[in-house]
Amino acid sequence: MHSITAFGGPQVAVALMQYRFVEKRRDLTQEELLEYNAFCQLLPGASSTQTIVLVGFKRGGVVLALLTLLVWMLPAVIIMTGLALLVSYFSWSGGIKSLSLLQPMSIGFIISAAILLFQKSVNNIITRWIFVLSVLITFFGFNTPWTIPLIIILSGLVTNFSDKRIPSDGTAPKSIQWRALIIFIGLFIAAGFLSERATKQNWESKKLFNLFETNYRFGSMVFGGGDVLMPIMYEQYVTRPVSKHIQETKRDVIKIDRTNFLTGTGLVRAVPGPIFSIASYMGATALKDKPVDIQIYGAIVASVGIFLPSFLIVLFFFPIWQHLKKFAIFYRSLEGVYAAIVGIMIGASLFLIKDISVAMQSANLFSIIMYLVVFVSSTYLLYKQKLGPQWIAFTCIVMGLLMSHWF
């Protein structure tokens, strides 16, 4: 249910997890959710995916964590693969207009969760200052990949200037398992070697090896989530293939035209689940001159490549994080980190509102009113009435379809 209703990308992830896994199911506490999210923001990869993997890891170890990852990514991967085939074969891209109301709905989800978290996490002078500064820094530096990790690190340091808060010993340290790190590094080296060999020797399936290597590299090195991933993808798939060096060497690299790329980045915003599922769309689109079955293989290979590093990285570093928590300096820092997460949520909301406002400048009065109505209603229904997010999302989709047809 979470996988098929998590509209809005990583900025909304904490909001929906707070509603579903903390308040409704009680799989973990609010403090644990904030801690998991803050920890994952410091790692490369898909932070919302890593956070939900940790929820599964807490409840059932590695096996349930892997199953959680598969259930979380599968709906988005299937939808984005299907959309890639539609765009390639039927030139279907106008349907995104009918999903426009999901944007203000997503912001409403963030605000409703931020209100709940603010009440418990921002309760003294230092946390209020951290909250305000986090909002401002997030808003003005949202497109910079290091903004969110730096906010979290600095917020944790600031709350250590005072030792008035008496920490407990924290969670007992767990033994560090090196297996995940060994697999991660081994796959990274193997993917690079096989991709280069496939290209130089012109293997028939070379593009599949190239897709896995490229996406595994993205999943291993991208900080800041999907908003940072897509500009890097653009450079790799659109800009690099037409660069002077590639043209001179006549190297056969993966190439996606600008129109198809931008269509995919727009569609992924209207799909529930992780923004990293954009890899499925790009994997299929990169092989659009191949038969359908090969395009599907491309989507699968790209998806596995981009999500696998996030899984391995979080399972290796989380026991280390748990070990560090027994020290007062790390345990005290969580107070500032929690306040920073709430500030980041509000700052991201303001940034998204700014983007929507720019896009709405040429819209008619009716559309502007509908955006405002959806934003306010989504916030109220989720925060006050505790209405399931799937019903709010479904209603917004229906309203968007009617608007696109009549107006």
Number of C-alpha atoms within 10 A of each C-alpha: 10 17 17 17 18 27 28 25 22 22 22 25 25 27 24 22 23 23 23 17 19 17 14 11 11 12 16 16 13 21 16 14 22 23 18 21 23 22 20 25 23 17 21 20 31 29 27 27 26 28 25 22 26 28 21 20 18 14 12 14 14 16 10 17 21 19 14 20 21 15 15 22 22 17 18 25 28 17 17 25 26 17 22 32 19 13 18 17 11 9 11 14 18 11 11 18 15 19 21 22 26 25 20 25 26 28 26 27 31 25 25 21 24 24 15 16 21 18 9 12 23 21 12 8 9 16 23 18 17 26 27 17 18 25 24 17 18 24 22 14 15 20 15 13 16 14 19 23 18 14 23 25 16 15 27 24 17 17 21 19 11 9 11 8 12 9 15 12 12 15 13 12 15 12 10 15 13 11 11 18 17 13 13 19 15 11 17 18 11 11 22 18 13 16 20 15 15 18 18 12 9 12 13 9 11 19 21 25 23 24 29 26 26 22 26 27 18 24 26 24 15 19 25 24 24 23 19 16 22 21 12 15 19 18 11 16 20 19 15 17 20 13 10 10 11 13 12 9 8 10 12 14 18 20 19 20 14 13 10 19 22 12 18 24 19 14 21 26 21 23 24 24 28 29 27 30 29 30 31 31 35 30 30 30 28 25 23 20 11 13 9 14 10 17 25 24 16 29 32 22 23 29 28 20 26 27 26 19 29 26 24 20 22 24 24 18 19 17 17 15 17 19 18 17 22 17 14 17 17 20 21 24 21 22 23 27 29 29 28 33 29 28 29 28 26 26 25 24 25 19 20 19 15 13 11 16 14 11 10 14 10 9 11 10 10 10 15 15 11 16 20 15 14 23 21 18 16 26 23 17 17 22 19 10 9 13 14 14 23 16 11 19 22 13 15 22 18 13 18 20 19 12 18 15 9 7 9
